[in-house]
């Protein structure tokens, strides 16, 4: 039964990464794929580039290490499945209907099933024990908490401003979408995980270590995608400043550093 579960996670993840490659390559090389406005099309293009050159290779390495039944493989796969779920929720619910719609549905749905199977497989206590006692939990924990609070305040503030002023935030009007998909996903999938993981790793709880890796590695890849999207929209003249790049790039760097610190402190001997 355990072997079946292991193989199913691997199979589903392999299908997901292949579909991710197909979707991102289609976005990069097909001029007429995206039916959104110019700003959003540029954002999808920037995202697709990072998905292809960074997310897919990291995902593939996760599969290689996972097949060897290593802790690092499990953690990387967990993080990248979280990335595929979160990232393609944007395409599924935020992109104007296009030829890749069924691919988005498949990636999103398969990511849910693969995550459920993977979570059932993880020995939480044993995995957490792989982290060395000197792991800098205070730095990692407070970083996640601070970023979580910043994102939470930002998105909540936009919603409250609409309640009191009746003015729809520019983040919605600029993309010509009827709702704020970014806030919906961040407030439900990013902010809570950041706060829960941050608090738990500060307390040196088992789930804290695991969620810290998942959140930071996913954060590094996705914030890199947002940075890429910001660069493309600026180059294409869809925005006149690099404010978003100034916001996303430091978070991407911070997540990379936290991921490095976590992986550096995984012991292969205990």
C-alpha positions as CSV (number, residue, x, y, z in Angstrom):
1,X,0.0,0.0,0.0
2,X,2.8,2.4,0.9
3,X,4.6,1.6,-2.4
4,X,1.4,2.3,-4.3
5,X,0.9,5.6,-2.6
6,X,4.6,6.5,-3.3
7,X,4.2,5.6,-7.0
8,X,0.9,7.5,-7.3
9,X,2.4,10.7,-5.9
10,X,5.3,10.3,-8.4
11,X,3.1,9.6,-11.3
12,X,0.7,12.5,-10.6
13,X,3.6,14.9,-10.1
14,X,5.3,13.8,-13.3
15,X,2.1,14.4,-15.2
16,X,1.7,17.8,-13.6
17,X,5.3,18.9,-14.5
18,X,4.8,17.8,-18.1
19,X,1.5,19.8,-18.3
20,X,3.2,22.8,-16.7
21,X,5.9,22.7,-19.4
22,X,3.2,22.4,-22.1
23,X,1.2,25.4,-20.7
24,X,4.3,27.6,-20.2
25,X,5.8,26.8,-23.6
26,X,2.4,27.6,-25.2
27,X,2.3,30.9,-23.4
28,X,5.8,31.8,-24.5
29,X,5.6,30.8,-28.1
30,X,1.9,31.2,-29.0
31,X,1.1,34.9,-29.8
32,X,-2.6,34.4,-29.7
33,X,-3.0,32.2,-26.6
34,X,-3.9,34.8,-24.0
35,X,-7.1,36.8,-24.6
36,X,-6.6,39.3,-21.7
37,X,-5.6,42.9,-22.0
38,X,-2.0,43.9,-22.7
39,X,-1.0,44.3,-19.1
40,X,-2.2,40.8,-18.1
41,X,-0.8,39.2,-21.3
42,X,2.6,40.6,-20.4
43,X,2.3,39.2,-16.9
44,X,1.4,35.7,-18.1
45,X,4.4,35.8,-20.4
46,X,6.8,36.7,-17.6
47,X,5.3,34.1,-15.4
48,X,5.6,31.4,-18.1
49,X,9.2,32.2,-18.6
50,X,10.1,31.6,-14.9
51,X,7.8,28.5,-14.8
52,X,9.8,27.0,-17.7
53,X,13.3,28.0,-16.7
54,X,13.0,27.7,-12.9
55,X,9.9,25.9,-11.7
56,X,10.0,23.0,-14.1
57,X,13.7,22.2,-13.4
58,X,13.2,22.5,-9.6
59,X,10.2,20.2,-9.9
60,X,12.1,17.7,-11.9
61,X,14.9,17.6,-9.4
62,X,12.3,17.1,-6.7
63,X,11.0,14.1,-8.5
64,X,14.5,12.7,-8.9
65,X,15.3,13.1,-5.1
66,X,11.8,11.9,-4.3
67,X,12.3,8.7,-6.2
68,X,15.4,8.1,-4.1
69,X,13.1,8.4,-1.1
70,X,15.1,11.3,0.5
71,X,13.7,13.9,2.8
72,X,14.8,16.7,0.5
73,X,12.9,15.1,-2.3
74,X,9.7,15.0,-0.3
75,X,10.1,18.6,0.8
76,X,10.9,19.9,-2.7
77,X,8.0,18.0,-4.2
78,X,5.7,19.3,-1.5
79,X,6.8,22.9,-2.2
80,X,6.4,22.5,-6.0
81,X,3.0,20.9,-5.8
82,X,2.0,23.9,-3.6
83,X,3.4,26.1,-6.4
84,X,1.6,24.3,-9.1
85,X,-1.7,24.5,-7.2
86,X,-1.3,28.2,-6.3
87,X,0.1,29.4,-9.6
88,X,-2.4,27.6,-11.9
89,X,-5.3,28.7,-9.7
90,X,-4.5,32.2,-11.2
91,X,-4.6,30.8,-14.7
92,X,-7.7,28.8,-14.1
93,X,-9.7,31.5,-12.4
94,X,-8.0,34.7,-13.6
95,X,-7.1,34.2,-17.2
96,X,-9.6,34.9,-20.0
97,X,-10.8,31.6,-21.5
98,X,-8.2,30.2,-23.9
99,X,-7.0,27.0,-25.5
100,X,-5.1,25.9,-22.4
101,X,-8.2,25.9,-20.1
102,X,-8.4,22.1,-19.7
103,X,-4.7,22.0,-19.0
104,X,-5.1,24.5,-16.2
105,X,-8.0,22.4,-14.8
106,X,-5.8,19.3,-14.9
107,X,-2.8,20.9,-13.2
108,X,-4.9,22.5,-10.5
109,X,-7.0,19.3,-9.8
110,X,-4.0,16.9,-10.0
111,X,-2.0,19.2,-7.6
112,X,-4.8,18.8,-5.0
113,X,-4.8,15.0,-5.2
114,X,-1.0,14.7,-5.3
115,X,-0.7,17.0,-2.2
116,X,-3.3,15.0,-0.3
117,X,-1.5,11.7,-1.0
118,X,1.9,13.2,-0.2
119,X,0.7,14.7,3.1
120,X,-0.6,11.3,4.1
121,X,2.8,9.8,3.3
122,X,5.0,12.2,5.3
123,X,6.2,11.1,8.7
124,X,6.0,14.5,10.3
125,X,8.0,13.9,13.4
126,X,10.8,11.9,11.6
127,X,11.1,14.6,8.9
128,X,11.3,17.4,11.5
129,X,14.0,15.5,13.4
130,X,16.2,15.8,10.3
131,X,16.7,19.5,11.0
132,X,19.7,20.3,13.1
133,X,19.2,21.9,16.6
134,X,21.1,25.0,15.3
135,X,18.6,25.7,12.6
136,X,18.0,29.5,12.8
137,X,14.3,29.2,13.6
138,X,14.0,32.8,14.9
139,X,15.2,34.3,11.7
140,X,13.1,32.0,9.5
141,X,10.0,32.2,11.7
142,X,10.0,36.0,12.0
143,X,10.7,36.5,8.3
144,X,7.6,34.5,7.4
145,X,5.4,36.2,10.0
146,X,6.5,39.7,8.9
147,X,5.9,38.9,5.2
148,X,2.6,37.3,6.0
149,X,1.5,40.4,8.0
150,X,2.6,42.8,5.2
151,X,0.7,40.8,2.5
152,X,-2.3,40.5,4.8
153,X,-2.4,44.2,5.6
154,X,-1.9,45.1,2.0
155,X,-4.8,43.0,0.7
156,X,-7.1,43.7,3.6
157,X,-6.4,47.4,3.2
158,X,-7.5,47.4,-0.4
159,X,-10.8,45.7,0.5
160,X,-11.4,48.0,3.4
161,X,-10.7,51.1,1.2
162,X,-13.4,49.9,-1.2
163,X,-15.9,49.4,1.7
164,X,-15.4,53.0,2.9
165,X,-14.9,54.8,-0.4
166,X,-16.7,52.7,-3.0
167,X,-13.7,53.1,-5.3
168,X,-12.6,49.8,-7.0
169,X,-8.8,49.4,-6.4
170,X,-6.6,49.8,-9.4
171,X,-5.2,46.3,-9.1
172,X,-8.7,45.1,-10.2
173,X,-9.5,47.8,-12.8
174,X,-6.0,47.5,-14.4
175,X,-6.5,43.8,-15.2
176,X,-10.2,44.2,-16.2
177,X,-11.2,41.3,-14.0
178,X,-14.5,41.3,-12.0
179,X,-12.8,40.3,-8.7
180,X,-9.4,40.4,-7.0
181,X,-8.0,36.9,-7.6
182,X,-4.6,37.9,-6.2
183,X,-6.1,38.9,-2.8
184,X,-8.4,35.9,-2.8
185,X,-5.5,33.4,-3.2
186,X,-3.0,35.3,-1.0
187,X,-5.4,35.7,1.9
188,X,-6.5,32.0,1.7
189,X,-3.3,30.2,0.7
190,X,-0.2,32.4,1.4
191,X,-0.9,34.6,4.5
192,X,-2.3,31.8,6.8
193,X,0.4,29.4,5.9
194,X,3.1,32.0,6.5
195,X,1.7,32.8,10.0
196,X,1.1,29.2,11.0
197,X,4.5,28.1,9.7
198,X,6.3,31.1,11.3
199,X,4.7,30.6,14.7
200,X,5.2,26.8,14.7
201,X,8.9,26.9,13.7
202,X,9.5,29.5,16.4
203,X,8.1,27.0,18.8
204,X,10.2,24.3,17.1
205,X,7.1,22.3,16.3
206,X,7.4,19.5,13.7
207,X,5.0,21.0,11.1
208,X,6.7,24.3,11.4
209,X,9.9,23.0,9.8
210,X,8.0,21.3,7.0
211,X,5.7,24.2,6.2
212,X,8.7,26.6,6.4
213,X,10.4,24.8,3.6
214,X,7.3,24.5,1.5
215,X,6.3,28.2,1.9
216,X,9.8,29.6,1.3
217,X,10.7,27.4,-1.7
218,X,7.3,28.0,-3.2
219,X,7.7,31.7,-2.3
220,X,11.1,32.0,-4.0
221,X,9.9,30.4,-7.2
222,X,6.6,32.4,-7.4
223,X,8.0,35.7,-6.3
224,X,10.6,35.2,-9.1
225,X,7.8,34.7,-11.5
226,X,6.1,37.9,-10.3
227,X,9.4,39.7,-10.6
228,X,9.7,38.4,-14.2
229,X,6.2,39.5,-14.9
230,X,6.9,43.0,-13.6
231,X,10.0,43.3,-15.8
232,X,8.1,42.2,-18.9
233,X,5.2,44.6,-18.3
234,X,7.7,47.4,-17.8
235,X,9.7,46.5,-21.0
236,X,6.5,46.3,-23.0
237,X,5.4,49.7,-21.7
238,X,2.3,48.3,-19.9
239,X,3.4,50.0,-16.7
240,X,5.5,53.1,-16.2
241,X,7.4,52.2,-13.1
242,X,9.1,49.2,-11.5
243,X,7.3,49.5,-8.1
244,X,6.1,45.9,-8.2
245,X,9.6,44.6,-9.0
246,X,10.9,46.6,-5.9
247,X,8.3,44.8,-3.9
248,X,8.5,41.2,-5.2
249,X,12.2,40.8,-5.8
250,X,13.3,41.4,-2.1
251,X,10.7,38.8,-1.0
252,X,12.0,36.4,-3.6
253,X,15.5,36.9,-2.3
254,X,14.4,36.5,1.3
255,X,12.6,33.3,0.5
256,X,15.7,32.0,-1.3
257,X,17.9,32.7,1.7
258,X,15.4,31.1,4.1
259,X,15.2,28.0,1.9
260,X,19.0,27.8,1.8
261,X,19.2,28.1,5.6
262,X,16.6,25.3,6.0
263,X,18.2,22.9,3.5
264,X,21.7,23.7,4.9
265,X,20.5,22.5,8.3
266,X,19.0,19.2,7.2
267,X,21.1,16.3,8.6
268,X,21.5,13.1,6.7
269,X,22.9,11.2,9.6
270,X,20.2,11.3,12.3
